[in-house]
Amino acid sequence: MEIITPIKKEVDRFKLEELITSLYQISEDIESMMRKEFDTEEGLTEDQKMNILIGMMELHKVRCEATFDCMEQLIKQGDLK
């Protein structure tokens, strides 16, 4: 069985900027959750709240890792000092 490793594409500072901006998505995610909880009659169940929060935490972690990976690659490329 052959293991396929992903090919890292060369990145630039614009990609890093895009990834940094994506880190702020968590604020919009929290706002959406609050809107559903407080601005609707049905609100959210405890299970829904926990599932949403766990999902947001995992997505934020993935976004942070992608941002860090991009920054590391820019340093290796010599584009970030």
trRosetta pair geometry for C-beta under 8 A, 3 or more apart (Angstrom, degrees):
i j d omega theta_ij theta_ji phi_ij phi_ji
8 73 6.3 -156 167 -112 134 138
10 73 7.7 -177 -141 159 43 122
10 77 6.7 103 -148 -102 94 143
11 15 4.3 -105 -160 65 98 148
11 16 6.8 101 149 -44 123 81
11 70 5.1 -134 157 -147 170 88
11 73 5.2 84 28 98 119 131
11 74 6.1 -75 89 -64 107 85
11 77 7.6 -162 56 -8 72 150
12 15 5.5 108 53 5 59 98
12 16 7.5 -115 110 0 38 91
12 74 7.6 96 -143 -106 19 105
12 79 6.8 -110 -134 176 56 163
13 16 5.3 -51 -151 37 43 115
13 17 6.2 48 150 -23 70 102
13 74 6.9 88 -80 -130 63 142
13 79 6.6 -142 -48 152 89 120
13 80 7.3 140 -91 -74 91 100
14 17 5.5 -48 -147 35 34 115
14 18 6.4 39 150 -21 63 103
15 18 5.5 -51 -150 34 33 115
15 19 6.4 31 152 -17 65 105
15 70 5.7 -146 120 -150 106 135
16 19 5.7 -56 -148 38 32 110
16 20 6.3 34 153 -20 66 105
16 67 7.2 88 -149 -152 67 73
16 70 5.0 176 -93 130 74 124
16 71 6.1 94 -127 -78 120 69
16 74 6.1 -14 -56 -38 136 150
16 80 7.5 98 -58 -72 166 142
17 20 5.7 -52 -146 35 31 111
17 21 6.4 33 153 -19 63 106
18 21 5.8 -55 -151 36 29 113
18 22 6.6 33 150 -25 62 104
19 22 5.5 -49 -150 28 35 115
19 23 7.3 49 149 -31 60 91
19 63 7.1 167 -167 -172 80 78
19 66 5.6 -145 -140 115 126 99
19 67 4.2 168 142 -97 119 77
19 70 5.3 157 9 21 161 154
20 23 5.8 -40 -167 10 39 116
20 67 6.0 105 -75 -135 56 127
21 24 6.1 -51 -173 23 47 111
22 25 5.4 -13 -173 -17 57 119
22 63 5.2 -146 119 -147 109 123
22 66 7.9 -15 76 79 142 129
22 67 7.6 -163 60 -65 104 109
23 26 7.0 -23 169 -1 51 106
23 60 7.4 71 -146 -148 68 81
23 63 5.5 163 -92 134 61 126
23 64 6.7 75 -112 -81 109 69
23 67 6.4 1 -56 -48 116 154
24 27 5.6 -24 179 14 71 115
24 28 7.6 67 133 -9 74 96
25 28 5.6 -56 -161 40 51 110
25 29 6.1 54 143 -25 76 104
25 59 7.7 -83 98 134 125 123
25 63 7.0 -171 38 -90 120 164
26 29 5.3 -53 -147 36 35 116
26 30 6.3 36 154 -19 67 103
26 56 6.2 102 -136 -178 85 107
26 59 7.8 167 -88 93 83 103
26 60 5.1 35 -82 -93 126 119
27 30 5.9 -53 -149 35 30 109
27 31 6.3 32 151 -20 63 107
28 31 5.4 -51 -146 36 34 116
28 32 6.4 39 153 -22 65 102
29 32 5.8 -52 -152 32 31 112
29 33 6.6 29 151 -17 63 105
29 56 5.0 154 135 -118 144 117
29 59 7.5 155 -83 74 164 141
30 33 5.6 -55 -151 37 34 112
30 34 6.3 34 152 -19 67 106
30 56 7.1 91 -65 -152 72 161
31 34 5.7 -54 -146 37 31 111
31 35 6.3 36 154 -24 64 105
32 35 5.7 -51 -148 32 30 114
32 36 6.6 28 154 -15 63 105
33 36 5.9 -56 -152 37 32 109
33 37 6.2 26 153 -16 66 111
33 44 7.3 -12 -165 -35 81 158
33 49 7.5 99 -171 -128 120 69
33 52 5.3 140 -110 147 124 147
33 53 7.7 83 -136 -66 165 71
33 56 7.7 -62 -36 -46 142 144
34 37 5.6 -59 -143 41 32 110
34 38 5.7 -10 173 14 71 115
34 39 7.9 62 129 -6 66 100
35 38 6.9 -72 -127 53 18 83
35 39 4.9 -32 -166 29 61 128
35 40 7.6 62 143 -19 64 96
36 39 7.3 -30 -66 51 11 85
36 40 5.7 -21 -157 16 46 128
36 43 7.1 104 140 -151 69 35
36 44 5.7 66 120 -52 109 107
37 40 7.7 80 27 39 4 90
37 43 5.1 39 -149 -150 49 83
37 44 5.0 -48 -92 10 81 108
37 49 7.3 58 -92 -94 125 106
38 43 7.4 52 -62 -111 27 93
40 43 6.2 -180 80 -60 86 38
44 48 4.2 -131 -169 91 96 125
44 49 5.0 119 120 -58 128 82
44 52 7.2 -47 -155 -2 153 140
45 48 4.6 99 51 4 76 102
45 49 7.1 -138 93 -5 42 85
46 49 5.7 -52 -150 34 33 114
46 50 6.4 29 154 -16 65 106
47 50 5.9 -58 -148 39 30 108
47 51 6.1 29 156 -18 66 109
48 51 5.8 -56 -144 39 29 110
48 52 6.1 29 158 -19 65 108
49 52 5.9 -58 -148 37 26 110
49 53 6.2 21 157 -15 64 110
50 53 5.8 -58 -144 40 29 108
50 54 6.1 29 158 -18 66 108
51 54 5.9 -55 -143 38 28 109
51 55 6.2 29 156 -18 62 110
52 55 5.8 -60 -151 39 27 112
52 56 6.3 27 154 -19 65 107
53 56 5.7 -52 -144 36 31 110
53 57 6.3 33 155 -20 64 105
54 57 5.7 -54 -149 35 30 113
54 58 6.4 28 154 -16 64 107
55 58 5.8 -57 -148 38 30 108
55 59 6.2 28 157 -16 66 108
56 59 5.8 -56 -144 40 31 110
56 60 6.1 32 157 -21 66 107
57 60 5.8 -55 -146 36 28 111
57 61 6.4 32 153 -21 62 106
58 61 5.6 -53 -150 34 32 115
58 62 6.5 33 152 -19 65 103
59 62 5.6 -53 -149 35 34 112
59 63 6.3 34 152 -19 66 105
60 63 5.6 -53 -147 37 33 112
60 64 6.3 35 153 -21 65 105
61 64 5.8 -54 -148 35 30 111
61 65 6.4 30 154 -18 64 106
62 65 5.8 -55 -148 37 30 111
62 66 6.4 30 154 -19 64 106
63 66 5.8 -55 -148 36 31 111
63 67 6.4 32 153 -20 64 106
64 67 5.7 -56 -150 36 31 112
64 68 6.3 29 154 -17 66 107
65 68 5.7 -55 -146 39 31 110
65 69 6.2 34 155 -21 65 107
66 69 5.7 -52 -145 36 30 113
66 70 6.4 32 155 -20 63 105
67 70 5.8 -55 -150 35 29 111
67 71 6.4 29 152 -19 63 107
68 71 5.6 -54 -148 36 32 112
68 72 6.3 35 153 -19 65 105
69 72 5.7 -54 -149 36 30 112
69 73 6.4 29 153 -18 64 106
70 73 5.7 -56 -149 37 31 111
70 74 6.4 33 152 -20 65 104
71 74 5.7 -52 -149 34 32 112
71 75 6.6 34 151 -20 63 103
71 80 6.5 -95 -159 94 66 167
72 75 5.7 -54 -152 33 33 112
72 76 6.4 31 151 -17 66 106
73 76 5.6 -53 -147 38 35 112
73 77 6.2 32 153 -17 66 107
74 77 5.7 -56 -144 40 31 110
74 79 4.6 -85 -164 74 82 103
74 80 3.8 55 126 -3 112 121
75 78 7.7 41 176 -72 31 24
75 79 7.8 -92 -67 55 20 64
75 80 5.0 -62 -73 75 60 100
75 81 7.6 122 -126 -95 75 26
77 80 7.8 61 60 12 90 80
78 81 7.8 16 -166 -70 53 84
